[in-house]
Structures are given as C-alpha cells and as structure tokens.
C-alpha cells in the first residue's frame, strides 16, 4: 500500500543552508559564484561597449592634455581594466600612439599613476598575441630602462615595486635580447638621475633589499628576475665585474637564506612554503660562488644541509610499513613530490652548491673549524643502520 513520503528531518533545510553559507555570513557560495559570473559578463560587455565608441582614443586625449594626476590615474586604470579582455587588449595594442604614451608614463612622478601603468603593461605583455608588439616598442623607447631603475631604487611603495618587478621579470623572461640591451644600458642625457646612474642589476638588488621584510611575494619576483640575468654571459659579468654588485648580492642572499628561511625548529613542511624563494636564491648563490672569491660561512653550509634534511623528512613522513589507505596516501604524496619540479630543482642545486663549497674548503679549515662548530649545531642519530643529520 502506497503512502506519502515522510517529511524531511527537522532542521534538514537549515543544515543545507549552513553548508552552503560563507562562514558565518548569510551569503551562500552559489550566490557568490553566480554574482561573480554575471559581473564578469557585465565587465566584458562594458569593455566591448567602450571599445566600440572609441573610448581609448578619448582617454588618450585626456591623458595627453591632463595636468591632474588623479584624472590620469583613472584614465589609465580604465584602459587597464579593458586590457584584461583578449579582444580589447589586441585592439588597444594596435594603437601605436596610445602604446607610446603609456610607455612614456613610466617616467611620471605620481605613484598611483605608475601603479596603474605597470598593471596595464604587465597585462598586455602577458598576452602572447600582442607581447611581441609591446616588446619592440618598449625596446625602442630608450628611457624605459632608466625610468624603471629610478622607481626600483627610489620608491618605498610595496605595491608599486611589486608591479615593477613583475613587469621587469616578464620582459626578461620573454625577450633575451631586451635583457642584454638593458644590461649594457648607459645613462642618457634625458636620465633624471644620470649623475648617480645605477644599472639594472643594482636597481633590482636595491628593490629586493627594500622588500625583504615587507613582502616575501615581491622579493620572490625580484630574485627570479636576478636569476634570469645570470642565464646570459652579460648578466653574470655585470654582477662579478669591477664595480658590479655581485658581492653585495652574495651577502644579501646569505642573509635571506640563513636568517629568514628554513630556521632551526621549523617543521619539514616549511620547505614547501619557502621553495619559491629558496630556489632562485640558491641558484644565484651557486652562480656567484663560481665567479667570486668569497668566504663561506658556517651558517650557509648549515642552511644548505637543513634544506636537504627537511626534504628527507618530508619524503620519510609516512612509514613504509603502513598499509591500506595510508599506502594510497603515501603514494599520492610521492606522486606530488615527483611532479614538484621546483622542489626537485631546489634540492639538486643545494646538493651541487654544498658539494662545491665543501670541496673548495681547505682541509685544515674543514677539519678543525667547520666540524668543530658543526658539533654545536647538529646531533647525529642512527636510523635504520645509517646516520642522518638531525638539526636541533
């Protein structure tokens, strides 16, 4: 005999609503995603509308004639928002006059305008279809390098330095020819600071020093840009030649690696969090060590050993003897580590650098000084018939 279905348990609807809620708010996840989707569609339609009615030409005229920094900032910001959509970005990039004015704005003295300009340029050079056009125009504008260097060595605005670093990093990554030309850049007559001119390597280092305590994410960008410089002969020479900043960069990197990253007592998982900073730092140290005759500190040796130790601890975090779901979990962790190219490269570079350092150290110093001091930092514990380094 059929009967009506039982009513849902009391409070079932409330539990479903709570599961869909965002934290303790009354807003649901479904509402948020649907609203964001509609907003994206609206922004795309607005960008197309502005393009259709030749808003870029109107904004270009306003920028060219404006003496109000906030008006210029707003106009560049609108263009930056339009460039986030592929079709409008292609259309904007084909406007040679607009592109020339935007590149010249890198010489502006207003930080908010500079921030919007860099945001727009990063968006455009990140589009494969239009990046070559922008690269060519940027290289043709001789003041671009000096303008960016001026910002990096004089600004204290973290957000602006972040965007400038992203722009330089992207330019170097996309165009090796541009990177080489900037490495040989000499101060021009139009350089606002030609009497105290600094090259691109010194400017990148100065900005990195400024950002060390302010923003690890921004510091990562600058270290990667410096690492890209060392992929060409001219970049290495600019660092290690007389008057170069190689030794200053070496000291800075040693401080970052030894004092800020992978400290004693840190859990092994810290290596995953800090690998993006450690990888370019160790790569730069390796290049500099091969070219500079600098004293090797025990702290650096210990830091490199600590990287290898933490990596080993992560690999051995799940015992081999466990079965069932733990085995599946262990295999998943190992698969992820196998796919983690950045971590593997970091470990390989640390091994290579540590091997070179220990090989180059005089045997007397290694025996009497290094090992004596290392006893104060390490204890040795047996594990499965072997001895592994245990940092205290």
Secondary structure, 3 states (H helix, E strand, C coil): CCCCCCCCCCCHHHHHHHHHECCCCCCEHHHHHHHHHHHHHHHHHHHHHHHHCCHHHHHHHHHHHCCCHHHHHHHHHHHHHHCCCHHHHHHHHCCHHHHHHHHHHHHCCCHHHHHHHHHHHHHHHCCHHHHHHHHHHHHHCCHHHHHHHHHHHHCCCHHHHHHHHHHHHHHHHHCHHHHHHHHCCCCCCCCCCHHHCCCHHHHHHHHHHHHCCCCHHHHHHHHHHHHHHCCCHHHHHHHHCCCCCHHHHHHHHHHHHHHHCCCCCCCCCHHHHHHHHHHHHHHHHHHHHHHCCCCCCHHHHHHHHHHHHHHHHHHCCCCCCCCCHHHHHHHHHHHHHHHCHHHHHHHHHHHHHHHHHHHHCCHHHHHHHHHHHHCCCEEEEEECCEEEEEEC
